[in-house]
Amino acid sequence: MEFWHGFLLITSVHLLAAASPGPDFVLVSRETLTKGRRTGLICSLGITLGLAVHIIYSVLGLAAVIAHSQPLLIAIKWLGGAYLIYLGWQGIGAKPKQPVETTTFTNNYNSNSNVTDKTESSFATLRRGFFCNVFNPKAPVYFVAIFTLVLSPDIPLWQLSIYGVWMMVLQMAWFSTVVMLLSIPVILKRFQRFEHWIDRVLGTAMIVLGLNLIFRSR
């Protein structure tokens, strides 16, 4: 598979996954809403660093697999496609959620937007984001699934590594955007109103990608 084809595929899938609310999204939202923008950004950095752990073992492990077993590569692609379909199905079933009171948020943000909570260090916030991502039980399967989209018997390790670094950049950019948007109460309120519809659209896209991966590996 050509480098740029794989690059665009990785970009589209990872953005879809990042935009689907999960433990990381909930944590970043909570940190931003209760402690302000700076804390939210530090937490986002911690999550991005946690991402590196999953990327390293996924890249090295898959590189070993494709070098020794073509049937196993096909099996991994099937499992990866099935997992993407599973994630998509969860998104399709999303229901409206109770909105956060923007008045409470405004008071918290105005008093803490430029400084972290004085009772907690930046390192503690960074660590919380890091471990939230590292100990997410769905992460290992997800990263194997996403890398199977671009696997081929002759793909070099450096190419997988570039994809991994790019995923970290995307993750940090996405959560930074979330933090900035949640800093604006009007945008937060509108996002909450349509959040379940966004989940459903993204879920449908994930299912399509999963089916495509399964049928391409046959």
C-alpha angles and dihedrals in degrees: 000000000000117000097241094044090055091042093056092044093051090046095052096045096045093048089052091050094045091050092054108091114246138142093301093050092048092050095048091047092050094047091049096045095047104032107022142250099305093054090048092053093048090050089050090054090052091053090050091052089050088054089061091064093057093043094052097052092040094052095045094043096047092045088058092047097052091048093058112025130037094179090052090051090055091048091051090051090053091050091046092051091048091052093050088052090050091052090048093051090054090053093050089055093055116134131200113278133214108269122238115246104255092201091063090046093050092054092048094045096047092053097042108026097111102034136046121241106289091222092058130054125229088244091059090053091047091049092050092055092045096053093042088062099036094052096044101123092210095055100081093053092044095054093047087049095050094047091051087066090072102029121126130159092255101042110129123232092238090060093053088047092054090050089052094052090047090054089055090052091050092048093052092045092050097049091043087056090049091052092050093048093047087054087069110070095201092055091045091055093050092046091054090051094058100027096108091051090051089052091052095050092047090046092055090051091051091052091052091051092048093051090047091053092050095048094044091055094056 
